Amino acid sequence: MQVHKSKTLKLPECVLTIGALDGLHIGHQTLVRQAREQAVELGVPLVVYTFDPPPKVFFQHVKLLTSLSEKLAMLEKLGVDHVVVAQFNADYISQGVERFLQELMDLNPVEIFEGHDFRFGRGREGDVNTLRKYFDVFILDPVLCGAGKTISSTRIRELFLKGEVDEANQLLGWNYLKPVVQQNEKRLVKK
């Protein structure tokens, strides 16, 4: 897997998915796997475009679920060919929809796989309908847990805050935290 800074990768064609992917939970994994299947079927590389830090971490200062290196290692295991990492900072967030679309056009996606609530550009003014004006876009239905609720990074953070570690780990699809008992003191540590 090759890792690139934003605006440095140009491809003749690819399958693309874009997102923060913080925690790379079951919903994210489903999206990447479906995109991977399409890339293999078409014989083109799979590109994941992601952000460091994730927008929610930048704007709301919430806890980061996965570091960039952890996210990259997980994406490699999922069979991603290229990852574009955009440095999410004041300069990046000032770019408009057109500038972002131009960068995507340099990747020449034959199909883009996204979640239904994907937003992009200054003020989150672009969405999946904007992408559909320029690209073939597949929208993944929300991935639900057994309780029928949408799996999201926000929900996983909330479960950790409530101490519901096992449920959070189920939604992640991997063990982020495990309970550790030391001297009659229960605490959580990153696995």
Backbone hydrogen bonds, N-H to C=O, Kabsch-Sander energy under -0.5 kcal/mol:
donor,donor_aa,acceptor,acceptor_aa,energy
2,Q,81,D,-2.6
4,H,83,V,-3.0
6,S,85,V,-1.2
8,T,5,K,-1.3
11,L,106,D,-1.8
14,C,108,N,-1.2
15,V,45,P,-2.4
16,L,111,E,-2.4
17,T,47,V,-2.0
18,I,113,F,-0.6
19,G,49,Y,-2.6
24,L,21,L,-1.1
26,I,171,L,-2.5
29,Q,25,H,-2.9
30,T,26,I,-2.4
31,L,27,G,-2.0
32,V,28,H,-2.7
33,R,29,Q,-2.7
34,Q,30,T,-2.4
35,A,31,L,-2.3
36,R,32,V,-2.6
37,E,33,R,-2.5
38,Q,34,Q,-1.9
39,A,35,A,-2.5
40,V,36,R,-2.6
41,E,37,E,-2.4
42,L,38,Q,-2.3
43,G,39,A,-1.2
44,V,39,A,-2.3
47,V,15,V,-3.0
47,V,45,P,-0.5
48,V,82,H,-2.4
49,Y,17,T,-2.8
50,T,48,V,-0.6
50,T,84,V,-3.1
52,D,86,A,-2.5
57,V,54,P,-0.7
58,F,54,P,-2.2
59,F,55,P,-3.0
60,Q,56,K,-2.3
61,H,57,V,-1.1
62,V,56,K,-0.8
71,K,67,S,-2.6
72,L,68,L,-2.8
73,A,69,S,-2.0
74,M,70,E,-2.2
75,L,71,K,-2.5
76,E,72,L,-2.3
77,K,73,A,-1.7
78,L,74,M,-1.3
79,G,76,E,-1.6
80,V,75,L,-2.0
81,D,46,L,-1.4
82,H,46,L,-2.1
83,V,2,Q,-2.5
84,V,48,V,-2.8
85,V,4,H,-3.2
85,V,83,V,-0.6
86,A,50,T,-2.8
86,A,84,V,-0.6
87,Q,85,V,-0.5
88,F,52,D,-1.8
88,F,86,A,-0.8
89,N,87,Q,-1.1
93,I,89,N,-2.6
94,S,90,A,-0.8
94,S,91,D,-0.6
95,Q,92,Y,-1.5
100,F,96,G,-1.6
101,L,97,V,-2.7
102,Q,98,E,-2.2
103,E,99,R,-1.7
104,L,100,F,-2.1
105,M,101,L,-2.4
106,D,102,Q,-1.4
107,L,103,E,-0.6
107,L,104,L,-1.4
108,N,104,L,-0.6
108,N,105,M,-0.8
110,V,14,C,-3.2
111,E,14,C,-0.9
112,I,136,D,-2.5
113,F,16,L,-3.0
114,E,112,I,-0.5
114,E,138,F,-2.6
116,H,140,L,-0.8
118,F,115,G,-1.4
120,F,126,G,-2.1
122,R,95,Q,-1.5
124,R,121,G,-2.6
125,E,122,R,-1.1
126,G,120,F,-3.2
128,V,118,F,-0.6
131,L,127,D,-2.1
132,R,128,V,-2.0
133,K,129,N,-0.6
133,K,130,T,-1.1
134,Y,131,L,-1.8
135,F,131,L,-2.5
137,V,135,F,-0.6
138,F,112,I,-3.2
139,I,137,V,-0.5
140,L,114,E,-3.1
140,L,138,F,-0.6
144,L,142,P,-0.5
145,C,149,K,-2.5
148,G,145,C,-2.3
151,I,143,V,-2.9
156,I,152,S,-2.1
157,R,153,S,-2.4
158,E,154,T,-2.3
159,L,155,R,-2.2
160,F,156,I,-2.2
161,L,157,R,-2.3
162,K,158,E,-1.6
163,G,160,F,-1.3
164,E,159,L,-2.6
165,V,163,G,-1.6
168,A,164,E,-2.1
169,N,165,V,-2.9
170,Q,166,D,-1.9
171,L,167,E,-1.9
172,L,168,A,-2.0
173,G,169,N,-2.3
174,W,169,N,-0.9
176,Y,174,W,-1.0
178,K,189,V,-1.9
180,V,187,R,-2.6
182,Q,180,V,-0.6
182,Q,185,E,-2.3
185,E,182,Q,-1.7
186,K,184,N,-0.5
187,R,180,V,-2.2
189,V,178,K,-1.6
191,K,176,Y,-2.2
